[in-house]
Amino acid sequence: MCTRVWLLLLVGALGVRGAPEDEETRQIYLQFNPGFSNSSVNLLHTRAVGNGSTIHYVWSTIGAPTVLLIYTETPHSDLRVNWTKLLSSDPSGAITMDPADSVLYSTALTFTRIFEYRDVNNTANFSGTAEKYFYPPYDLGNFVWENANDTLNASSSSFRLTGVDQSDPTGSFRNGSVSFRVSAYDRPGRDASAPRLLHTANCTKLEFMISGVQPRGNHSRFALEMVTLEKKSGHKKVRSVRSIDDEYTPTIFEVVELVSDAPNASHARGYFQWKSVAYGSVNGTRADSLPCAVYKPHNMNGTLPVPSIIQAFYGEQLSSQYNLQALNVSYGIADGDFYDKNKFLGWSVLVGYGAPPRDSFSILVICIMAVALGIPLLLLIMGAILVLFMKKQAFTIYEPIN
């Protein structure tokens, strides 16, 4: 019986961890400024082809750093960019898909501002901090960005967008920068670096980093503002998913997802997913982990300058058919270390289409559970057998008195 139990546990463990291998794979193609020879601007096109469909990711620093996610129902769709129009004062219609009717779904995420505040009471309460403790925010739309083509790595399907504040009146960026490192995936797996995000071929990873930037005072903490787009029929909502599998990210039991709540959706939607942790060191050690908090999205229609590539793709439809929502993610924990300890902050998020990846029990956790539950069961069975054996022996040696 015990042998059967252990066999079932082993088969279950292998089944749980083997499932991702059965998921689809995609062929990844990277392009830098397609159809444009000037490297003064950055527009990177990641084309993920597979299973009769294509997922297009268009990353750009023309304005604030932005990504367009476009899902098409054909493996032969391609990006078209009218550069003259894109770099003009009216970029509407400069970015299109060919064929146009193959687009099944699209969304966008733009990174607008970085907030820095002085956490005098070490509470890490971003929303509850008085306005007087906030420094002027860094507007990412005003940053100067390096040539991303120099960082493009075809073998790892990755590149990096690195920028500095062009005004920088305090000299904070003299030896520092803000960067977004993007990695595309051609198959399911798990990252080797913290926080060990589980991914599929239907998503890419974005790593947001502040490195070497001089804080503008003591006890500095940061928060990132993002703006996302969804059709008028729905909004983006924040969803928290609890997990008890902390083998890969010890002490972190929450996965946060930004998903669409559009009613009567006839197809899958885009998502943004992350673990509720950032890191205060490049190595991403547990000792340098910084739990992070996300705040409820709020509408920004009519109050936010729209990044060029969003206007370029959505054009005249933008204000009438789409909602823009902003949300903030803050980094740090009460009584924890401040940014100036290591002068580094790193946070990872997945940008994808379809069902967000779901962490399942790993073999290690299943083995621990099996041992924790199996040993008491084994002792109980052995105890029962021992009691029966002793009773049998007692009856054997018993001699009736005549």
C-alpha positions in Angstrom: 0.0 0.0 0.0 2.8 2.4 1.0 4.5 1.7 -2.4 1.4 2.6 -4.2 1.1 5.9 -2.3 4.6 6.9 -3.1 4.2 6.0 -6.8 1.0 8.1 -7.0 2.8 11.0 -5.4 5.7 10.7 -7.8 3.5 10.5 -10.9 1.5 13.5 -9.6 4.6 15.5 -9.1 5.9 14.7 -12.6 2.5 15.5 -14.0 2.3 18.8 -12.3 5.7 20.0 -13.4 5.6 18.4 -16.8 2.4 20.2 -18.0 4.2 23.4 -19.3 6.2 21.3 -21.7 3.0 20.5 -23.6 2.2 24.1 -24.2 2.9 25.9 -27.5 6.2 27.3 -28.6 6.8 30.3 -30.8 9.4 31.6 -33.1 10.9 34.9 -32.0 11.9 37.7 -34.5 13.5 41.0 -33.3 13.6 44.2 -35.4 15.1 47.6 -34.5 13.5 50.6 -36.2 12.0 48.5 -39.0 12.3 50.5 -42.3 14.2 53.3 -40.7 18.0 53.7 -40.7 18.3 56.5 -38.2 19.2 55.3 -34.6 18.2 58.6 -32.9 14.9 57.0 -31.7 14.1 53.5 -30.4 11.3 51.4 -31.8 11.8 47.6 -31.2 9.4 45.1 -32.7 9.2 41.6 -31.2 7.3 39.2 -33.4 6.3 35.9 -31.7 4.9 33.4 -34.3 3.2 30.1 -33.6 0.1 28.0 -33.5 -1.6 29.9 -36.4 -1.2 33.3 -34.7 1.2 36.1 -34.0 1.8 38.2 -30.9 3.4 41.5 -31.7 5.1 43.6 -29.0 6.1 47.1 -30.1 8.4 48.8 -27.6 9.4 52.5 -28.0 10.9 55.4 -26.1 9.4 58.0 -28.5 7.8 59.8 -25.6 7.4 57.8 -22.4 8.6 54.2 -22.6 5.6 52.2 -24.0 4.7 48.8 -25.2 1.9 47.8 -27.6 0.6 44.2 -27.5 -1.2 43.2 -30.6 -2.6 39.7 -31.2 -3.4 38.6 -34.7 -5.1 35.4 -36.0 -2.5 34.7 -38.6 1.2 33.7 -38.5 1.8 36.0 -41.5 0.8 39.4 -40.1 3.5 42.1 -40.0 4.1 45.6 -38.7 4.0 48.7 -40.9 5.5 52.0 -39.8 5.1 55.3 -41.5 8.2 57.0 -40.0 7.5 60.5 -41.5 4.1 60.5 -39.9 5.2 58.8 -36.6 7.8 61.5 -36.0 5.4 64.3 -36.9 3.2 66.3 -34.6 0.2 64.1 -35.6 1.3 60.5 -35.6 -2.3 59.0 -35.9 -2.3 56.0 -38.2 1.5 55.8 -38.4 1.6 52.2 -37.0 -0.6 49.6 -38.7 -0.8 45.8 -39.0 -0.9 44.0 -42.3 -3.5 42.5 -42.9 -5.5 45.0 -40.8 -8.5 42.6 -40.3 -6.2 40.0 -38.6 -6.0 42.0 -35.3 -8.1 40.2 -32.7 -7.0 42.1 -29.6 -4.6 44.9 -28.6 -3.7 46.8 -25.5 -0.9 49.1 -24.3 1.1 49.9 -21.2 3.2 53.1 -20.8 5.5 54.0 -18.0 4.9 57.7 -17.3 6.6 58.8 -14.0 8.8 57.8 -11.2 7.9 59.2 -7.8 10.5 59.7 -5.1 9.4 60.5 -1.5 11.0 60.9 1.9 9.7 58.2 4.2 10.5 60.0 7.4 8.5 57.5 9.6 9.7 54.4 7.7 6.1 53.2 7.1 6.5 52.6 3.3 3.0 54.1 3.0 3.1 55.7 -0.4 -0.5 56.8 -0.6 -0.5 58.0 3.0 2.6 60.1 2.8 2.1 63.9 3.0 2.7 65.8 -0.2 5.4 67.9 1.4 7.6 64.8 1.6 7.5 64.2 -2.2 10.2 65.4 -4.5 9.3 66.5 -8.1 8.5 63.3 -10.0 10.8 62.1 -12.8 8.8 62.4 -16.1 10.0 59.5 -18.2 8.7 61.2 -21.3 11.5 63.8 -20.9 14.3 61.3 -20.5 17.1 60.9 -23.1 17.4 57.2 -24.1 20.4 55.4 -25.4 20.5 53.5 -28.7 18.8 50.2 -27.9 20.2 48.5 -31.0 23.6 48.3 -29.2 22.0 46.1 -26.6 19.9 43.8 -28.9 20.8 40.1 -28.3 19.3 37.8 -30.9 20.4 34.6 -29.1 18.6 35.6 -25.8 15.8 37.6 -27.6 16.5 40.5 -25.4 17.3 44.2 -25.4 17.6 47.1 -23.0 16.1 50.7 -22.9 18.4 52.9 -20.8 17.7 56.6 -20.1 18.6 59.5 -17.9 16.8 62.7 -16.9 17.9 65.3 -19.5 17.3 68.2 -17.1 18.6 66.6 -13.9 19.0 69.8 -11.9 20.3 68.0 -8.8 22.9 65.8 -10.5 21.1 62.6 -9.4 21.8 60.9 -12.8 25.5 61.8 -13.0 26.4 58.1 -12.3 23.0 56.5 -12.6 20.2 55.6 -15.0 16.7 54.1 -15.3 16.4 51.1 -17.6 13.8 48.6 -18.9 15.3 45.2 -19.9 13.0 43.2 -22.2 13.2 39.4 -22.8 11.0 37.4 -25.1 10.3 33.7 -24.7 9.9 31.0 -27.3 8.8 28.3 -24.9 7.4 27.7 -21.4 9.8 27.8 -18.5 11.0 29.6 -15.4 13.5 32.4 -15.1 16.9 31.7 -13.6 17.0 35.1 -11.9 14.8 36.3 -9.0 11.9 36.3 -8.6 12.0 33.2 -10.8 8.8 34.1 -12.7 7.0 31.2 -14.5 6.4 32.1 -18.1 4.8 30.8 -21.3 5.6 31.5 -25.0 2.7 34.0 -25.0 4.5 36.6 -22.9 7.6 38.7 -22.5 9.4 39.8 -19.3 10.1 43.4 -18.4 12.7 44.3 -15.8 12.4 47.9 -14.4 15.7 49.1 -12.8 16.9 52.2 -11.1 20.7 51.9 -10.7 23.2 54.4 -9.3 20.7 57.3 -9.2 21.6 59.5 -6.3 18.6 59.9 -3.9 17.6 63.5 -3.3 17.5 63.2 0.4 17.6 60.7 3.3 15.1 57.9 3.7 14.1 57.8 0.0 11.6 55.4 -1.5 10.3 55.1 -5.0 7.1 54.3 -6.8 6.4 53.8 -10.5 3.3 55.2 -12.4 2.0 53.2 -15.3 -0.9 53.9 -17.7 -2.8 51.1 -19.4 -5.4 51.0 -22.1 -8.6 49.0 -22.6 -11.8 49.2 -24.7 -14.7 51.3 -23.4 -16.7 48.1 -22.7 -14.3 47.2 -19.9 -11.6 48.4 -17.5 -8.4 46.9 -16.2 -8.6 45.5 -12.7 -6.0 44.4 -10.2 -6.3 40.8 -9.1 -4.4 39.1 -6.3 -3.6 35.4 -6.5 -2.4 33.7 -3.4 0.2 30.9 -3.5 1.7 28.6 -0.9 4.6 27.5 -3.2 7.5 29.7 -1.9 10.4 27.5 -3.0 11.4 30.0 -5.7 10.5 33.2 -3.8 10.6 32.5 -0.1 8.2 34.5 2.1 6.4 35.9 -1.0 2.9 34.4 -1.2 1.2 36.8 -3.6 1.1 37.1 -7.4 -0.6 40.3 -8.7 -2.3 40.5 -12.1 -3.7 43.5 -14.1 -6.4 42.0 -16.3 -9.4 43.2 -18.3 -12.9 42.9 -16.7 -14.7 43.4 -20.1 -18.0 41.5 -20.0 -18.9 38.8 -22.5 -15.3 38.5 -23.8 -15.3 36.0 -26.7 -11.6 35.6 -26.7 -8.6 35.8 -24.4 -7.2 39.1 -23.2 -3.9 40.7 -22.4 -2.4 40.7 -18.9 0.4 42.1 -16.8 1.6 39.9 -14.0 4.2 40.2 -11.3 5.1 38.8 -7.9 4.7 41.4 -5.1 8.5 41.7 -4.5 11.3 43.9 -5.8 15.0 43.7 -5.0 17.5 46.2 -3.7 20.5 44.4 -5.3 21.4 43.1 -8.7 21.7 39.6 -7.4 18.1 39.6 -6.1 18.9 37.9 -2.8 16.3 37.2 -0.2 18.1 39.6 2.2 17.6 42.4 -0.3 13.9 41.7 -1.1 11.6 44.7 -1.1 7.9 43.8 -0.9 5.9 46.1 -3.2 2.3 47.4 -3.1 -0.1 48.2 -6.0 -2.8 50.8 -5.9 -6.2 50.7 -7.5 -6.3 52.0 -11.1 -8.0 55.3 -11.7 -9.2 56.9 -15.0 -6.9 59.3 -16.8 -8.9 60.1 -19.9 -8.2 63.7 -21.0 -5.6 64.4 -18.3 -2.6 62.6 -19.7 -0.5 63.4 -22.8 -0.8 60.3 -25.0 2.6 58.7 -26.0 3.3 58.8 -29.7 3.1 55.1 -30.5 -0.3 54.7 -28.7 -1.7 57.6 -30.8 0.0 56.2 -33.8 -1.7 52.8 -33.6 -5.1 53.8 -32.2 -5.5 57.1 -33.9 -8.9 58.8 -33.9 -10.5 55.8 -32.0 -8.5 56.5 -28.9 -10.7 58.9 -27.0 -14.0 57.5 -28.2 -13.4 53.8 -27.9 -10.7 53.3 -25.2 -10.2 54.0 -21.5 -6.8 55.1 -20.1 -6.2 54.1 -16.5 -3.2 54.9 -14.3 -1.9 52.8 -11.4 1.0 53.1 -9.1 3.4 50.4 -7.7 5.5 51.4 -4.7 8.6 49.6 -3.4 9.6 49.0 0.2 8.3 47.6 3.5 7.8 49.3 6.9 11.0 49.3 9.0 12.9 48.0 6.0 16.0 49.3 4.2 15.8 52.5 2.1 17.0 52.9 -1.5 20.2 54.6 -0.5 21.5 51.3 1.1 22.5 49.9 -2.3 21.3 52.6 -4.7 19.6 49.9 -6.7 16.0 48.9 -7.3 14.8 46.0 -9.6 11.3 44.8 -10.3 10.1 42.3 -12.9 6.7 42.0 -14.7 5.3 39.8 -17.4 3.4 41.3 -20.4 1.4 38.7 -22.2 -1.8 37.4 -24.0 -4.2 34.7 -22.9 -4.2 32.9 -19.5 -1.6 34.2 -17.1 0.9 31.5 -15.9 -0.1 29.7 -12.7 2.4 28.5 -10.2 1.9 24.9 -9.2 3.5 22.7 -6.5 7.1 21.9 -7.4 8.6 18.5 -6.9 10.5 19.7 -3.8 7.3 21.0 -2.2 5.4 17.8 -3.1 8.2 15.7 -1.6 8.1 17.8 1.6 4.3 17.3 1.8 4.6 13.6 1.0 7.2 13.2 3.8 5.2 15.3 6.2 2.0 13.3 5.5 3.5 10.0 4.6 5.7 9.4 7.7 2.7 9.8 10.2 0.7 7.5 8.0 3.5 5.0 7.9 3.9 5.1 11.6 0.2 4.7 12.1 0.1 1.6 9.9 3.2 0.2 11.5 1.7 0.8 15.0 -1.5 -0.9 14.0 0.4 -3.9 12.7 2.5 -4.0 15.8 -0.6 -3.9 18.1 -2.2 -6.8 16.1 1.0 -8.8 16.2 1.3 -8.3 20.0 -2.4 -9.3 20.5 -1.8 -12.5 18.4 1.3 -13.3 20.5 -0.7 -12.9 23.7 -3.4 -15.3 22.5 -0.7 -17.8 21.4 1.0 -18.0 24.8 -2.2 -18.0 26.9 -2.9 -21.2 28.7 -6.4 -21.7 30.2 -6.6 -22.8 33.9 -8.5 -26.1 34.5 
